[in-house]
Amino acid sequence: MTLLLLTAAWCKKHKAPPPLALTVDHGLRPESSLESTRVAAWARAESIPHETLLWTGKKPTQNIQAHAREARYRLIGERMRASGVSILLTGHTLDDQAETFLLRLARGSGLDGLSAMASIAPFPIAGFHDLKIARPLLNVSHTRLEATLKKLGQQWLSDPSNTNDRFARIKIRNATAVLQDAGLTNERIASAATNLARARDAIETAVAELLATAVNATPWGYALIDALRFSAAPREVALRALARLIEAVGGGAYPPRFEQTEAALDWLVTPHAKPTGRTLGGCRLARRGAKTILATREEAALAKEAPGVTIDPGATTLWDRRFLIAVPKSAKGRVEVRCLGAEGLKAAGRAVQLPPVEPRRIAAALPALWRQERLVAAPLIAFAGEEPAISARFVGFGGT
């Protein structure tokens, strides 16, 4: 509520529209529905638009907080897209920053896991590359947040799960007093995480430069890799760049396993290494001479992982975690997006623009729009059909 009230006050001062407040009712406790209703009433009292999103269906019995987090961000992301909102503001505090560091330290995380949460970052779950998350309160303590809310005359609402020591995060939180006695205050822990984040950012800058200079990512979702540039890059940078590439081209929710990426990099930088091709993370790598590697979607994995998705007029969807499909409101009705395939290539005819590399094989794995088994659009091969305004865009590395 503190973040909501502060944001609403900022919007009012700058004559901007009020924020849209979203509450997720996970349905994990009997009181959650009543709590959501109270938050909605508080928002209405401040003339702030509010919606409650419900997590329905069977609930997990293990790893509850992780599953709830995934569901929460999925519901929020879907609602943001439907509302045309691109940035989510969250109330993460300095204490959350410190707790996350300690939690990941206990799990043996490396540099990425121990680095501080960024104030502005990509959306925290896969499938929402077009959205961002902003955390404006990362330098503010939980205590100060409570004091601010009290001064604003607003009641503080506590989630009982925040005191349930069944959860690892709560166990970490309960150890705070002991750590502070040893000089490990939340401020110092958060500062250490920030220092690590600077090191991570320096490496990520080098990764971005390698991807920009050594990889030709095409609108058709495949990429050509300069193996010599990868060979010359520092190994950590090359490994991260290759993992990022495989995730983007292969439609993965997460990067491939480290040991698999290492083996793939060794193969990639070794001229004439056998075999001439390999698959990894839903991506097919094929050697094209001594210097160039083709990276494209693996057909067998695509068939399993990218089922048909129905899209209504005016909606967008991320298909296969690779292509952002936008159906205009002017569309004649709902459509289904699925692979173009051999059937679609035949229906599209010859007056199309196929990819210059492995034309028919790569084109068959591209998204196409269907209605009652009839091809109505395939934007990436310039087949307009009945729905010329439908667009498809490869989101590339990091959803740009």
C-alpha positions in Angstrom: 0.0 0.0 0.0 2.9 2.4 0.7 4.2 2.1 -2.9 0.6 2.5 -4.3 -0.1 5.6 -2.3 3.2 7.2 -3.1 2.8 6.4 -6.8 -0.7 7.7 -6.9 0.5 11.0 -5.2 3.3 11.3 -7.8 0.8 10.8 -10.6 -1.6 13.4 -9.2 1.2 15.9 -8.7 2.4 15.5 -12.3 -1.2 15.3 -13.7 -0.7 11.8 -15.0 -3.3 9.0 -15.0 -3.5 7.1 -11.7 -1.7 3.7 -11.6 -3.6 0.4 -12.0 -3.4 -1.6 -8.8 -3.3 -5.3 -9.0 -3.8 -7.7 -6.1 -3.2 -11.5 -6.6 -5.3 -13.7 -4.4 -3.4 -17.0 -4.4 -6.2 -18.8 -2.6 -3.7 -20.5 -0.2 -5.4 -19.2 3.0 -9.0 -18.8 4.0 -8.4 -15.1 4.8 -6.9 -14.1 1.5 -10.2 -13.3 -0.2 -11.2 -10.9 2.6 -7.7 -9.3 2.5 -8.0 -8.7 -1.2 -11.4 -7.1 -0.7 -10.0 -4.7 1.9 -7.1 -3.7 -0.4 -9.6 -3.1 -3.2 -11.7 -0.9 -0.9 -8.7 1.1 0.2 -7.7 1.7 -3.4 -11.2 2.8 -4.3 -11.2 5.3 -1.4 -8.1 6.9 -3.0 -9.8 6.9 -6.5 -7.2 4.3 -7.7 -8.3 1.7 -10.2 -7.9 -1.8 -8.7 -8.4 -5.4 -9.9 -8.0 -8.7 -8.0 -6.5 -11.6 -10.0 -7.3 -15.1 -8.8 -4.9 -18.1 -8.9 -7.3 -20.9 -9.6 -6.9 -24.7 -10.0 -5.1 -27.3 -7.9 -2.5 -25.8 -5.6 1.0 -27.4 -4.9 1.9 -29.0 -1.6 5.7 -28.5 -2.0 7.8 -25.5 -3.0 4.7 -23.4 -2.4 6.3 -20.0 -2.4 8.1 -20.6 -5.7 4.9 -21.9 -7.4 3.0 -19.0 -6.0 5.6 -16.5 -7.3 5.4 -18.0 -10.8 1.6 -17.9 -10.8 1.5 -14.4 -9.4 3.8 -12.9 -12.1 2.0 -14.9 -14.9 -1.4 -13.4 -13.9 0.1 -9.9 -13.5 1.9 -10.2 -16.9 -1.2 -11.3 -18.7 -3.2 -8.5 -17.2 -0.6 -5.9 -18.0 -0.5 -7.0 -21.7 -4.3 -6.8 -21.9 -4.2 -3.3 -20.4 -1.4 -2.0 -22.6 0.8 -1.5 -19.5 4.6 -2.3 -19.9 6.1 -1.6 -16.5 5.2 -3.3 -13.2 6.1 -1.4 -9.9 6.8 -3.6 -6.9 7.5 -2.8 -3.3 10.8 -4.8 -2.8 12.8 -3.2 -0.1 16.4 -3.1 1.2 15.5 -6.0 3.5 14.2 -8.1 0.6 17.5 -7.4 -1.1 19.5 -8.7 1.9 17.2 -11.7 2.4 17.5 -12.7 -1.2 21.3 -12.6 -1.1 21.4 -14.8 2.0 18.8 -17.2 0.6 20.8 -17.7 -2.5 24.1 -17.9 -0.6 22.7 -20.8 1.3 21.8 -22.5 -2.0 25.3 -22.1 -3.3 24.5 -19.5 -6.0 27.2 -18.0 -8.1 27.7 -14.4 -9.3 24.3 -14.0 -11.0 22.3 -15.3 -8.0 24.2 -13.2 -5.5 24.1 -10.0 -7.4 21.6 -7.4 -6.2 18.1 -7.1 -7.7 18.1 -4.3 -10.3 15.9 -1.2 -9.9 14.7 -1.8 -13.5 14.9 -5.3 -15.0 13.2 -7.6 -17.4 10.0 -9.2 -16.3 10.9 -12.0 -13.8 9.4 -15.0 -15.5 9.8 -16.3 -19.1 7.3 -15.5 -21.8 6.9 -11.7 -21.1 9.9 -10.3 -22.9 7.9 -7.1 -23.8 7.4 -6.2 -20.1 9.7 -4.7 -17.4 9.7 -4.6 -13.6 10.7 -1.6 -11.6 11.6 -1.6 -7.9 11.8 2.0 -6.7 12.0 1.2 -2.9 15.2 -1.0 -3.0 17.1 1.5 -0.8 14.3 1.8 1.7 14.0 -0.4 4.8 10.9 -2.3 5.8 10.8 -0.3 9.1 10.8 3.0 7.2 8.1 1.7 4.9 5.8 0.9 7.8 6.5 4.4 9.4 5.6 6.1 6.1 2.3 4.2 5.8 1.5 5.1 9.4 2.1 8.8 8.7 -0.1 8.6 5.7 -2.9 7.3 8.0 -3.1 3.9 6.2 -3.5 0.6 8.1 -0.7 -2.0 7.6 -1.8 -5.4 6.4 0.5 -8.3 7.2 0.6 -11.6 5.4 0.7 -14.5 8.0 2.9 -16.5 5.7 5.6 -13.9 6.4 6.0 -15.4 9.9 5.7 -19.0 8.9 9.2 -20.6 9.5 8.3 -23.5 7.2 9.7 -21.3 4.4 13.4 -20.8 3.9 13.1 -17.1 3.5 11.4 -16.8 6.9 14.2 -18.8 8.5 16.7 -16.4 7.0 14.6 -13.4 8.3 14.4 -14.8 11.8 18.3 -15.1 11.8 18.6 -11.3 11.1 19.2 -10.3 14.8 22.1 -12.8 15.1 23.7 -11.6 11.9 23.3 -7.9 12.9 25.1 -8.7 16.2 28.0 -9.9 14.1 28.0 -6.7 12.1 26.2 -8.2 9.1 23.4 -5.6 8.9 20.9 -5.7 6.0 22.5 -2.5 4.8 25.9 -4.1 4.5 24.6 -7.3 3.0 22.6 -5.3 0.4 25.8 -3.2 -0.3 27.8 -6.5 -1.0 25.1 -7.6 -3.4 25.3 -4.3 -5.2 29.1 -4.6 -5.5 28.6 -8.1 -7.1 26.0 -6.7 -9.4 28.6 -4.2 -10.8 30.8 -7.2 -11.6 27.9 -9.0 -13.3 27.0 -5.9 -15.3 30.6 -5.6 -16.6 30.5 -9.2 -17.8 27.1 -8.7 -19.3 28.3 -5.7 -21.2 31.0 -7.9 -22.8 28.4 -10.6 -23.5 26.2 -8.0 -25.3 29.2 -6.8 -27.3 30.1 -10.4 -28.4 26.5 -11.1 -29.4 26.4 -7.9 -31.4 29.6 -8.5 -33.3 29.7 -12.3 -33.6 26.1 -13.2 -34.1 23.8 -12.3 -37.0 20.3 -12.9 -35.6 17.7 -12.8 -38.4 14.0 -12.0 -38.4 13.3 -15.7 -39.2 14.5 -16.7 -35.8 17.8 -18.3 -36.8 21.3 -17.0 -36.2 24.7 -17.3 -37.9 27.6 -17.4 -35.4 31.2 -16.3 -36.1 33.1 -19.2 -34.4 36.4 -17.3 -34.6 35.1 -14.4 -32.5 33.7 -16.8 -29.9 37.1 -18.6 -29.8 38.9 -15.3 -29.2 36.5 -14.1 -26.4 37.1 -14.8 -22.7 35.6 -18.2 -21.9 33.1 -16.9 -19.3 31.9 -14.3 -21.8 31.6 -16.8 -24.6 29.8 -19.3 -22.4 27.2 -16.7 -21.3 26.7 -15.5 -24.9 26.2 -19.0 -26.2 23.7 -19.8 -23.4 21.8 -16.6 -24.2 21.8 -17.5 -27.9 20.6 -21.0 -27.4 17.8 -19.8 -25.1 16.6 -17.3 -27.6 16.8 -19.4 -30.7 15.6 -22.6 -29.0 12.6 -21.0 -27.3 13.9 -22.1 -23.8 12.4 -20.9 -20.6 15.8 -21.1 -19.0 19.4 -21.3 -20.3 20.8 -24.9 -20.9 22.8 -26.6 -18.2 26.3 -25.3 -17.7 28.1 -28.6 -18.6 26.1 -28.9 -21.8 26.9 -25.3 -22.8 30.6 -26.0 -22.1 30.6 -29.0 -24.4 28.8 -27.1 -27.1 31.3 -24.2 -26.9 34.2 -26.6 -27.1 32.7 -28.1 -30.3 31.8 -24.6 -31.7 35.4 -23.2 -31.4 37.1 -26.3 -32.7 37.3 -26.2 -36.5 36.2 -29.4 -38.3 35.1 -30.9 -35.0 32.8 -33.9 -35.4 29.9 -34.4 -35.6 29.0 -31.5 -38.0 25.9 -30.7 -36.0 24.4 -31.1 -32.5 21.2 -30.2 -30.6 20.9 -28.4 -27.3 18.1 -26.6 -25.4 15.7 -26.9 -28.3 18.3 -25.5 -30.7 20.0 -27.1 -33.6 23.6 -26.2 -34.3 25.1 -26.9 -37.7 28.5 -26.2 -39.0 28.7 -24.3 -42.2 32.4 -24.3 -43.1 35.2 -23.8 -40.6 34.1 -20.3 -39.4 30.3 -20.2 -39.3 27.8 -22.1 -37.2 24.0 -22.0 -38.0 21.7 -21.9 -34.9 18.1 -22.6 -35.5 15.1 -24.2 -33.8 15.2 -28.0 -33.4 12.2 -29.4 -35.3 11.6 -32.4 -32.9 11.6 -30.1 -29.8 9.3 -27.6 -31.6 6.7 -30.2 -32.3 6.6 -31.1 -28.5 6.9 -27.6 -27.0 4.9 -25.3 -29.3 1.2 -26.4 -29.5 -1.4 -24.3 -31.3 -2.6 -21.2 -29.5 -5.8 -19.3 -30.1 -5.6 -15.5 -30.3 -8.6 -13.1 -30.3 -8.7 -9.9 -32.3 -6.8 -7.1 -30.5 -4.6 -9.5 -28.5 -0.9 -10.4 -28.6 0.9 -13.6 -27.6 4.4 -14.8 -27.4 4.5 -18.1 -29.4 7.2 -20.6 -28.7 8.8 -18.0 -26.5 10.4 -16.7 -29.7 7.9 -14.7 -31.7 5.5 -12.0 -30.6 2.3 -12.3 -32.6 -0.1 -9.3 -32.7 -3.6 -9.7 -34.1 -5.3 -6.3 -34.7 -8.8 -5.5 -33.6 -9.8 -5.3 -37.2 -9.2 -9.0 -37.7 -12.2 -11.0 -39.0 -12.2 -13.3 -36.0 -10.0 -15.4 -33.7 -7.1 -17.3 -35.2 -4.8 -20.1 -34.2 -1.1 -19.7 -34.3 1.0 -22.8 -35.0 3.9 -24.0 -37.2 3.7 -23.2 -40.9 4.9 -26.7 -41.7 4.9 -28.4 -45.1 1.1 -28.0 -45.3 1.4 -24.2 -44.9 4.2 -23.9 -47.3 2.1 -25.6 -49.9 -0.9 -23.4 -49.2 1.2 -20.2 -49.3 2.3 -20.9 -52.9 5.4 -19.6 -54.6 4.9 -15.8 -54.3 6.5 -15.7 -50.8 9.9 -14.7 -49.4 11.6 -17.6 -47.8 14.7 -17.4 -45.5 18.0 -17.3 -47.5 19.4 -20.2 -45.4 17.8 -23.7 -45.5 14.7 -21.9 -46.9 12.0 -24.5 -46.6 13.3 -26.2 -43.5 13.5 -23.0 -41.5 10.3 -21.6 -42.9 8.4 -24.7 -41.9 9.2 -23.9 -38.2 7.9 -20.3 -38.4 4.6 -19.2 -36.9 1.6 -19.1 -39.2 -2.0 -18.1 -38.5 -4.8 -20.5 -39.3 -8.6 -20.4 -39.2 -10.5 -23.7 -39.6 -7.5 -25.5 -41.1 -7.1 -22.6 -43.6 -3.9 -20.6 -43.8 -4.9 -16.9 -43.3 -1.4 -15.3 -42.7 2.3 -16.1 -42.5 3.9 -12.7 -42.0 7.5 -13.9 -41.8 7.4 -15.2 -45.4 5.3 -12.3 -46.6 2.1 -14.2 -47.1 -0.7 -11.8 -46.2 -3.7 -14.0 -47.1 -7.0 -13.0 -45.5 -5.3 -11.2 -42.5 -2.6 -8.8 -43.9 -2.4 -6.7 -40.7 -1.3 -9.6 -38.4 2.3 -9.2 -37.5 5.0 -11.6 -36.1 8.4 -10.5 -34.7 11.4 -12.5 -33.4 12.1 -11.2 -29.9 15.8 -12.1 -30.1 18.2 -11.8 -27.2 16.5 -10.5 -24.0 13.3 -9.7 -25.9 14.5 -6.6 -27.7 
